[in-house]
Amino acid sequence: MKKIYLIIGFLVLICFSSCVDIEEHYDFKADGSVNVVYGFDMSRAVSVLMNLMSDSVRATPQFAMVKDTTLNFYSALPDSTQIKMNLDEINMAKSSNLTVKMNLNKSIMKVSVNHVAKNASDLQYYLQHISKISMNNQLNALAKNNTEAKRFDAQQLIAGEDYYNYEITPHKFYRIIDKAKFNAFLKKTGSTLAMAKAMLIDMPYKIVLNFAKPVKKINNSKAILSADRKHVTLVTDMDEVMKNPNVMNLKIDF
């Protein structure tokens, strides 16, 4: 049993570190609220890594488990993390949900975090603090009942988001990459990134922003603005970001 969990934990650690398709979705509503969804699809990386597992391991009941569940993000954190959080962080986590879809035999591993920000200041607080919640990696709880959800720990689901600086108001969304923090992230995950590249695992990154009113100005030439000027899409990958971190910068006035 421990061997199985170690293997699964290894899969998730590798995927959460960098080998993952990331999609960010922002829906800016007319009332000022914003729905934020971070989607992490690790299926392709799992498919590659599963090929390294022996048939005997892949035939075990643990690898046959299937999960499709949604948990409150706060309840999904371990007690050791909860007791270190302040009231604002607790409220932020309680207003967020964690969805997990997993079927290792079909190479499916998807995780998403959903949050509804009440206004621009709430969104800025969320983006600046969600990545700062200290988490450890424990996939074991996914194999257990939801009543034990507190043992689940979503390690580094949004770890990369810590290298952005935000300025958000009711009429603008500015996100600028902090190169010092980004370089620290690369240093920490360098071996994993190299492993992913050796396995021919690419790491795409997509951000979609939907606005209730037309965008007045956007500074990123790589970002695609829809004909009605209400939708912004930026598609890149980790290789491009490593060469030019500025590709992730967004200054949108709306």
C-alpha positions as CSV (number, residue, x, y, z in Angstrom):
1,M,0.0,0.0,0.0
2,K,2.7,2.4,0.9
3,K,4.6,1.6,-2.3
4,I,1.5,2.5,-4.3
5,Y,1.0,5.8,-2.5
6,L,4.6,6.7,-3.0
7,I,4.3,6.1,-6.7
8,I,1.1,8.1,-7.0
9,G,2.7,10.8,-4.9
10,F,5.7,10.9,-7.2
11,L,3.4,11.2,-10.2
12,V,1.5,14.1,-8.7
13,L,4.7,15.8,-7.4
14,I,6.2,15.8,-10.8
15,C,3.0,17.0,-12.5
16,F,2.2,19.8,-9.9
17,S,5.8,21.0,-10.2
18,S,5.6,21.9,-13.8
19,C,4.5,19.2,-16.2
20,V,0.9,20.4,-16.5
21,D,-1.4,22.1,-18.9
22,I,-2.5,25.2,-17.1
23,E,-5.6,27.3,-18.0
24,E,-6.7,30.4,-16.1
25,H,-10.2,31.7,-16.7
26,Y,-11.5,35.1,-15.5
27,D,-15.1,36.1,-16.0
28,F,-15.6,39.8,-15.1
29,K,-19.3,40.4,-14.3
30,A,-21.3,43.6,-14.8
31,D,-21.8,43.8,-11.0
32,G,-18.0,43.9,-10.4
33,S,-17.7,40.3,-9.2
34,V,-15.2,38.0,-10.9
35,N,-15.2,34.2,-11.3
36,V,-11.7,32.8,-11.3
37,V,-10.9,29.2,-12.3
38,Y,-7.4,27.7,-12.3
39,G,-7.4,24.4,-14.3
40,F,-4.5,22.0,-14.1
41,D,-4.6,19.1,-16.6
42,M,-1.8,16.6,-15.8
43,S,-3.2,13.9,-18.1
44,R,-0.5,13.9,-20.7
45,A,2.3,13.9,-18.2
46,V,0.6,11.0,-16.3
47,S,0.3,9.1,-19.6
48,V,4.0,9.4,-20.1
49,L,4.9,8.5,-16.5
50,M,2.5,5.6,-16.4
51,N,4.4,3.9,-19.2
52,L,7.3,3.7,-16.7
53,M,5.2,1.7,-14.3
54,S,5.4,-2.1,-14.3
55,D,2.3,-4.1,-15.3
56,S,2.0,-5.5,-11.8
57,V,1.8,-2.0,-10.2
58,R,-0.7,-0.8,-12.8
59,A,-2.9,-3.8,-12.1
60,T,-3.3,-3.0,-8.4
61,P,-6.7,-1.8,-7.1
62,Q,-5.1,1.6,-6.1
63,F,-4.4,2.3,-9.7
64,A,-7.9,1.4,-10.7
65,M,-9.5,4.0,-8.4
66,V,-11.6,6.7,-10.1
67,K,-12.4,10.1,-8.5
68,D,-14.7,12.9,-9.7
69,T,-15.4,15.1,-6.7
70,T,-15.7,18.7,-5.5
71,L,-14.5,19.7,-2.1
72,N,-14.5,23.0,-0.3
73,F,-11.0,24.3,-0.6
74,Y,-10.7,25.1,3.1
75,S,-11.9,21.7,4.2
76,A,-9.4,20.1,1.8
77,L,-6.5,21.7,3.7
78,P,-4.8,19.8,6.6
79,D,-5.3,21.0,10.2
80,S,-1.6,22.0,10.3
81,T,-2.2,24.5,7.5
82,Q,-5.6,25.8,8.8
83,I,-4.3,26.8,12.2
84,K,-1.6,29.0,10.5
85,M,-4.2,31.0,8.4
86,N,-5.6,34.4,9.4
87,L,-9.3,35.2,9.2
88,D,-9.0,36.7,5.7
89,E,-7.2,33.7,4.4
90,I,-9.8,31.4,6.0
91,N,-12.6,33.3,4.4
92,M,-10.9,33.2,1.0
93,A,-10.3,29.4,1.2
94,K,-13.9,28.8,2.4
95,S,-15.2,30.7,-0.7
96,S,-13.2,28.5,-3.0
97,N,-13.8,25.0,-4.3
98,L,-11.4,22.2,-5.3
99,T,-12.5,19.8,-8.0
100,V,-10.5,16.6,-8.7
101,K,-11.0,14.2,-11.6
102,M,-8.7,11.2,-11.6
103,N,-8.6,7.9,-13.5
104,L,-5.0,6.7,-13.7
105,N,-5.8,3.8,-16.0
106,K,-7.2,6.2,-18.6
107,S,-4.4,8.7,-17.9
108,I,-6.8,11.3,-16.5
109,M,-5.6,13.7,-13.8
110,K,-7.3,17.1,-13.6
111,V,-7.6,19.5,-10.8
112,S,-9.3,22.9,-10.7
113,V,-9.7,25.6,-8.1
114,N,-12.7,27.9,-8.4
115,H,-13.3,31.2,-6.6
116,V,-15.8,34.0,-6.9
117,A,-14.3,37.4,-6.0
118,K,-16.9,39.9,-4.8
119,N,-15.0,42.9,-6.4
120,A,-11.7,44.1,-7.7
121,S,-10.0,44.4,-4.3
122,D,-11.2,40.9,-3.3
123,L,-9.8,39.5,-6.6
124,Q,-6.4,41.2,-6.0
125,Y,-6.3,39.8,-2.5
126,Y,-7.1,36.3,-3.8
127,L,-4.5,36.3,-6.5
128,Q,-1.8,37.6,-4.1
129,H,-2.5,35.2,-1.3
130,I,-3.9,31.9,-2.7
131,S,-0.4,30.8,-3.6
132,K,1.0,31.7,-0.2
133,I,-1.1,29.0,1.6
134,S,1.5,26.5,2.7
135,M,0.6,23.0,1.5
136,N,2.2,19.6,1.5
137,N,1.6,16.8,-1.0
138,Q,-0.8,13.9,0.1
139,L,-2.8,12.3,-2.6
140,N,-3.8,9.4,-0.3
141,A,-7.0,11.1,0.8
142,L,-8.3,10.9,-2.8
143,A,-8.5,7.1,-2.2
144,K,-10.6,7.6,0.9
145,N,-14.1,8.9,1.6
146,N,-14.9,12.6,1.4
147,T,-15.5,12.6,5.1
148,E,-11.7,12.5,5.4
149,A,-11.2,15.4,3.0
150,K,-9.2,17.3,5.6
151,R,-6.3,15.0,5.0
152,F,-6.1,15.9,1.4
153,D,-3.4,18.5,0.7
154,A,-3.2,20.2,-2.7
155,Q,0.5,20.8,-3.0
156,Q,1.7,23.7,-5.1
157,L,-1.6,23.8,-7.1
158,I,-1.0,27.4,-7.7
159,A,2.7,27.7,-6.7
160,G,3.7,29.5,-9.9
161,E,1.2,32.3,-9.3
162,D,3.5,33.6,-6.6
163,Y,5.8,35.2,-9.2
164,Y,3.3,37.8,-10.3
165,N,2.6,41.4,-9.1
166,Y,-1.0,42.5,-9.5
167,E,-2.8,45.9,-9.8
168,I,-6.5,45.4,-10.1
169,T,-9.3,48.0,-10.0
170,P,-12.9,48.1,-11.4
171,H,-11.5,49.2,-14.7
172,K,-8.1,47.5,-15.1
173,F,-6.3,44.2,-14.7
174,Y,-2.5,44.5,-14.5
175,R,-0.3,41.5,-14.0
176,I,3.5,41.9,-14.2
177,I,5.9,39.0,-13.7
178,D,8.5,39.4,-10.9
179,K,11.7,38.2,-12.6
180,A,13.5,37.6,-9.3
181,K,10.7,35.3,-8.1
182,F,10.4,33.7,-11.5
183,N,14.1,32.9,-11.5
184,A,13.8,31.4,-8.0
185,F,10.9,29.3,-9.3
186,L,13.0,28.1,-12.2
187,K,15.9,27.2,-10.0
188,K,13.7,25.2,-7.7
189,T,12.0,23.3,-10.6
190,G,14.9,23.1,-13.0
191,S,15.4,19.4,-12.7
192,T,11.7,18.7,-13.2
193,L,11.5,21.0,-16.2
194,A,14.5,19.2,-17.7
195,M,12.9,15.8,-17.1
196,A,9.7,17.0,-18.8
197,K,11.6,18.2,-21.8
198,A,13.5,14.9,-22.1
199,M,10.2,13.0,-22.0
200,L,8.9,15.4,-24.8
201,I,6.2,16.7,-22.4
202,D,5.4,20.3,-23.3
203,M,3.9,22.7,-20.8
204,P,1.3,24.9,-22.4
205,Y,-0.2,27.8,-20.6
206,K,-3.5,29.5,-21.5
207,I,-5.2,32.5,-19.9
208,V,-8.7,33.6,-20.9
209,L,-10.4,36.8,-19.7
210,N,-14.0,37.6,-20.4
211,F,-15.3,41.1,-19.8
212,A,-18.8,42.5,-19.4
213,K,-17.7,45.6,-21.4
214,P,-15.2,46.2,-24.3
215,V,-11.5,46.4,-23.6
216,K,-10.1,49.9,-24.1
217,K,-6.4,49.0,-24.2
218,I,-4.1,46.0,-23.9
219,N,-0.3,46.0,-23.9
220,N,0.5,42.4,-24.9
221,S,0.9,41.9,-28.7
222,K,0.7,38.2,-28.3
223,A,-2.7,38.3,-26.6
224,I,-5.7,37.9,-29.0
225,L,-8.6,40.3,-28.6
226,S,-12.0,39.2,-29.9
227,A,-13.9,41.2,-32.5
228,D,-16.3,42.6,-29.9
229,R,-13.3,43.4,-27.7
230,K,-14.8,41.6,-24.7
231,H,-12.6,38.5,-24.7
232,V,-8.8,38.3,-24.3
233,T,-6.9,35.0,-24.9
234,L,-3.1,34.5,-24.3
235,V,-1.6,31.1,-25.2
236,T,2.1,30.3,-24.6
237,D,4.2,27.6,-23.0
238,M,6.9,27.2,-20.4
239,D,9.7,27.1,-23.0
240,E,8.7,30.5,-24.4
241,V,8.2,32.0,-20.9
242,M,11.6,30.9,-19.8
243,K,13.1,32.6,-22.8
244,N,11.0,35.7,-22.4
245,P,9.2,36.1,-19.1
246,N,7.6,39.4,-20.3
247,V,5.3,37.4,-22.6
248,M,3.2,36.8,-19.5
249,N,2.7,40.5,-18.7
250,L,-0.8,41.8,-19.1
251,K,-2.0,45.4,-18.8
252,I,-5.7,45.5,-19.7
253,D,-7.9,48.6,-19.3
254,F,-11.6,48.1,-19.7
